[in-house]
């Protein structure tokens, strides 16, 4: 699911989980030793995000999707700014000013990483704001040009999807398929606001926001088992075991 992949890439840049081991004078950021983190990895993630966003907009352009991403990026920037100022305050304390103080070095490194993350996210935010501003006036070639500049120039032929031979699944069956593929679990584990989860599911399944909310909240009125046979019949016919 391209939308989920985009969200995960945003999370990789925006998430900041810091764990200290004062006895060992060590610090882990998102599970990795702080002094082994290569800041270039965030640029690689940003470039992958750009490619997937461009592909998504070419396949299914929706300004609401951009708003969801923009909200998440803005929240990450706000949280990272708070963390940055918190560690800058720690650095101002006299006991950490000694150049040989290991914790002082760790705080400096944390601030550098946070500052770099903020810079990447600000760049992504500005790009989304520009896309939103001119969204209604975009030409088909606009996003294609972005794609050519930020990818390996792979040409994708746009073809109409042929759904002949595939079963017509209702909402509950489509959601059941996402459950079987463990995609629902990914949605539920996303570290974002519930409302944003509902929006992403709605966009992914092509359903209403209200239905998405009920599905993720386990309050959707499922149709009777006798009516939900299309998916099971299809999986059995294709010998697909999930």
Residue, then its C-alpha position, 0 to 999 in steps of 0.5 A: x500500500x503506497x499510502x502506508x509506505x509514505x506514512x512510514x517514511x514520514x514516521x522514520x524521519x519524524x520519530x524521536x525515541x531517546x534512551x539513556x544509559x547513564x552508567x555506560x554513558x550511552x544514548x540510543x536514538x530510535x534503537x541505534x547508538x547516537x554516534x553511529x547514526x549517519x544523517x545522510x540516511x534521512x536524505x535517502x528516506x526523504x528522496x524515497x518519500x518524494x518518489x512514492x508521493x509523486x507516484x501516489x499523486x499520479x495514480x490518485x490525486x487527492x488534496x485531502x491526502x496531502x492535508x493528512x501528510x501535512x498535518x503529520x509533518x507539522x506535528x513532528x516539527x512541533x515536537x522536535x522543536x520542543x525536544x531541541x530546546x529542551x536539550x539546548x537548555x541541558x547544554x547550558x547547564x554548567x556541569x555539561x559545558x566541560x568538553x570532556x563531559x560525555x553527556x555534554x557530547x551526547x546532548x550536542x549530538x542529539x541537537x545536531x540530529x534533531x536540527x537535521x530532522x527538522x530541516x528535512x521535515x520543513x523542506x517536505x512541509x514547504x513542498x506539500x504546501x506548494x502542491x496544495x496551493x496550486x493543486x486545483x491548477x496542476x497539469x498532468x505533467x507537473x508531478x511527472x516532471x517531479x518524478x523524473x527529477x527525483x527518481x531513476x527516470x523509470x517510465x510508468x505506462x498508465x493503463x486502465x485497471x482490468x478487474x474482469x474475473x475478480x470478485x466484487x467485495x463489499x466493505x467488510x470483505x475488503x477490510x477482512x482481506x486487509x486483516x488477513x494481510x496484516x495491513x490493519x495491524x499496521x494502521x493500528x500501530x501507526x503512531x499518529x492521531x486516530x483521526x489521521x488513521x481513519x483518513x488514511x484507511x478511508x483513502x486506502x479503501x476508497x470508503x467514507x471517513x465514517x466507515x473507516x472510523x467504525x472499521x478501526x474502532x471495531x464498531x462497523x455493522x458486518x453483514x451476515x456470514x451468508x452474504x460474505x462469501x465472495x472473498x472466501x470463494x475467491x481465495x479457495x478457488x485460487x488456492x490462496x492461504x492467508 
